Amino acid sequence: MSLVRLLPWVVLLAVAIATLSPIQLRPHSAAPPQVERLLAFALLGVSFALAYRRQLLLILAGLWTIAYLLEVAQNWTPDRHWGVADLAAKMAGAATGVAIAWAITKLASIIRPSPKTPDFLG
């Protein structure tokens, strides 16, 4: 398995641990929690979408499902809870990350055309 394909799974594991661990063990930053959630899922979206570029809609649906399942799973932890706003931030982050990866891929194909593309400049 290549590093590009391994990275999103490692990020997913880290996000799941941070989401389900006791609140005092959760990593904290200076950013508001909703921003942290959005950025974590944006990173997931970018990493999965770059690793599996031909499956963008499936990745987005999968990340939305994972966001929902992680939110619901917080009901089983004594000091965590789930909320619609938290879920919305995670879903928005996933969509943003997939969109960023799509844009990176498209931009890369414009800058570096495939060998099948004729070169009209020279």
C-alpha positions in Angstrom: 0.0 0.0 0.0 1.4 3.4 -1.0 1.8 6.2 1.5 -0.8 8.2 -0.4 -3.3 5.5 0.2 -2.2 4.8 3.8 -2.4 8.5 4.9 -6.2 8.9 4.8 -6.7 5.8 6.9 -4.2 7.0 9.5 -6.0 10.4 9.6 -9.4 8.7 9.9 -8.1 6.6 12.8 -6.8 9.8 14.5 -10.1 11.6 14.0 -12.1 8.7 15.3 -9.9 8.5 18.4 -10.1 12.2 19.0 -13.9 12.2 18.5 -14.5 9.3 20.9 -11.9 9.7 23.5 -12.8 11.4 26.9 -13.0 15.1 26.5 -10.0 15.8 28.7 -7.8 13.6 26.3 -9.1 15.3 23.2 -6.5 17.5 21.4 -7.3 21.2 21.7 -6.2 24.2 19.7 -6.9 27.9 19.9 -9.6 27.5 17.2 -13.3 27.1 18.1 -14.4 23.4 18.2 -16.6 23.8 15.1 -13.5 25.0 13.1 -11.5 22.1 14.5 -14.2 19.7 13.3 -14.4 21.3 9.9 -10.7 21.3 9.4 -10.3 17.7 10.5 -12.9 16.5 8.0 -11.5 18.8 5.3 -8.2 17.0 5.8 -10.0 13.7 5.6 -11.7 14.8 2.4 -8.5 16.0 0.7 -6.5 12.9 1.7 -9.1 10.4 0.7 -9.9 12.2 -2.6 -6.3 12.5 -3.6 -5.7 8.8 -2.7 -8.8 7.6 -4.6 -9.3 10.2 -7.3 -11.9 8.3 -9.3 -14.3 7.8 -6.4 -15.1 11.3 -5.3 -18.9 10.9 -4.8 -18.4 7.6 -3.0 -15.7 9.2 -0.8 -18.0 12.1 0.0 -20.9 9.8 0.9 -18.6 7.6 3.0 -17.2 10.6 4.9 -20.7 11.9 5.6 -21.7 8.5 6.8 -18.6 8.3 9.0 -19.3 11.8 10.4 -22.8 10.7 11.3 -21.7 7.4 12.9 -19.0 9.1 14.9 -21.5 11.7 16.2 -24.0 9.0 17.2 -21.2 7.0 18.8 -20.5 9.9 21.1 -23.7 9.0 22.9 -21.9 6.0 24.3 -19.2 8.0 26.0 -20.1 9.5 29.4 -18.7 13.0 28.8 -19.5 13.5 25.1 -22.6 14.3 23.2 -23.7 14.7 19.6 -25.3 17.6 17.9 -26.6 18.6 14.5 -24.2 21.6 14.4 -21.3 19.3 15.0 -22.4 17.0 12.2 -23.0 19.9 9.8 -19.4 21.2 10.5 -18.0 17.8 9.8 -20.1 17.3 6.6 -19.1 20.8 5.3 -15.5 20.0 6.0 -15.6 16.7 4.1 -17.3 18.4 1.1 -14.7 21.2 1.2 -11.8 18.8 1.4 -13.1 16.7 -1.6 -13.7 19.9 -3.6 -10.2 21.1 -2.8 -8.7 17.8 -3.9 -10.8 17.9 -7.1 -9.5 21.4 -7.9 -5.9 20.3 -7.2 -6.3 17.4 -9.6 -7.9 19.5 -12.3 -5.3 22.3 -11.9 -2.5 19.7 -12.1 -3.9 18.2 -15.3 -4.0 21.7 -16.9 -0.5 22.5 -15.8 0.9 19.1 -16.7 -1.2 17.7 -19.5 -1.2 14.0 -20.1 1.1 12.5 -22.8 -1.9 11.9 -25.0 -2.6 15.6 -25.2 -1.0 17.2 -28.3 1.4 20.0 -27.7 0.3 23.0 -29.9 2.9 25.3 -28.4 6.0 23.8 -29.9 
